[in-house]
Amino acid sequence: MSYKVLLESTAERDIQHLARDILKRIDSKLEALARDPRPHGVTKLQGREGTGWRVRVGDYRILYTIDDDSKTVYVYRIRSRGNAYRL
């Protein structure tokens, strides 16, 4: 069963600043997360981001949480590697 992918307002703002070619790669990864929210290569976050997951798309990171009960993936950050973990 597929999941629903929802972008939080912070992720929507992050997407507005991406180049078109990167946006296409991010979009295809978001579609893949709807099919499998824990694909090969995904990393469970630790520390203050401990409830989330991270998936790489080149030099960019998609940070998200998973609600298995409602079959929903909540994306809260899409940023370059150097800025992804800053609040």
C-alpha positions in Angstrom: 0.0 0.0 0.0 1.4 3.4 -0.9 1.9 6.3 1.5 0.8 9.9 1.1 3.6 12.4 1.0 2.9 15.8 2.6 5.2 18.8 2.5 5.3 21.0 5.6 5.5 24.7 5.1 9.3 24.7 5.7 9.8 22.1 3.0 7.6 24.1 0.6 9.7 27.2 1.2 12.9 25.1 0.6 11.6 23.8 -2.8 11.0 27.4 -4.0 14.8 28.0 -4.0 15.8 24.9 -5.9 17.0 24.8 -9.5 14.7 23.1 -12.0 17.0 20.1 -12.6 17.4 19.5 -8.9 13.6 19.9 -8.4 13.0 17.1 -10.9 15.3 14.7 -9.0 13.7 15.7 -5.6 10.2 15.1 -7.1 11.1 11.6 -8.3 12.5 10.8 -4.9 9.3 12.0 -3.2 7.3 9.8 -5.5 9.6 6.9 -4.5 9.0 7.7 -0.8 5.3 7.3 -1.4 5.9 3.7 -2.6 8.5 2.9 0.1 9.2 5.4 2.9 12.3 3.3 4.1 14.2 2.6 0.9 17.7 1.2 0.7 20.1 4.0 1.7 17.8 5.8 4.1 19.3 6.8 7.4 17.5 7.2 10.8 18.4 10.5 12.3 19.9 10.8 15.8 20.2 13.5 18.3 17.7 16.3 18.3 16.4 15.1 14.9 16.0 11.6 16.4 12.4 11.0 15.3 13.1 11.5 11.6 14.7 9.9 8.5 17.0 11.3 5.9 17.4 10.4 2.3 20.1 11.7 -0.1 19.5 13.2 -3.5 22.9 14.2 -4.7 24.1 17.1 -2.5 20.6 17.6 -1.1 18.9 15.9 1.8 15.2 15.2 2.3 14.3 15.1 6.0 11.0 13.5 7.0 9.0 11.6 9.5 6.8 8.6 8.9 3.3 7.9 10.4 2.7 4.3 9.7 -0.8 4.4 11.2 -2.1 7.0 8.7 0.3 5.9 5.9 1.7 9.4 5.7 5.2 10.7 5.1 5.7 14.3 6.4 8.6 16.1 4.7 9.8 18.9 6.9 13.1 20.0 5.2 14.7 19.8 1.8 18.1 21.5 1.7 21.7 21.1 0.7 23.9 18.9 2.8 25.6 21.8 4.6 22.4 23.5 5.6 19.9 20.6 6.1 20.4 20.1 9.8 20.4 23.8 10.9 17.3 25.1 12.5 
